[in-house]
Amino acid sequence: MRQIRIGDTVQAFWDANIIGEVVNLGSVKHETFLVGGTLEQSPFCDVKLRSDKIVRIKVTDVFHVD
């Protein structure tokens, strides 16, 4: 599977209406409420929809549209 990069056109697995261009990539720390848990980084991408709205989605929830 190809790596998602800025400028790629992607679509969400769970919502076919979320389709657009990746404008930003990053990661955010998850807060773990369990004792002894670890803080993991979760990668995300900001997707600019055709309506010019920007939504933040986990990278694992999108796929390339070619």
NORJORA-V649535 format. One record per backbone hydrogen bond with DSSP energy under -0.5 kcal/mol. CO is the residue of the C=O (numbers start at 0). NH is the residue of the N-H. Records with the same first field share a line. If there is no record, write none. Layout:
CO = NH ; NH
This chain:
4 = 7
7 = 9 ; 21
8 = 64
9 = 19
10 = 62
14 = 11 ; 17
16 = 18
17 = 11
18 = 49
19 = 9
20 = 47
21 = 6
23 = 45
25 = 43
27 = 41
29 = 31
30 = 32
33 = 36
37 = 39
39 = 29
40 = 42
41 = 27
42 = 58
43 = 25
44 = 46 ; 56
45 = 22 ; 23
46 = 48 ; 54
47 = 20
48 = 51
52 = 48
54 = 46 ; 56
56 = 44
57 = 60
58 = 61
60 = 12
62 = 10
63 = 65
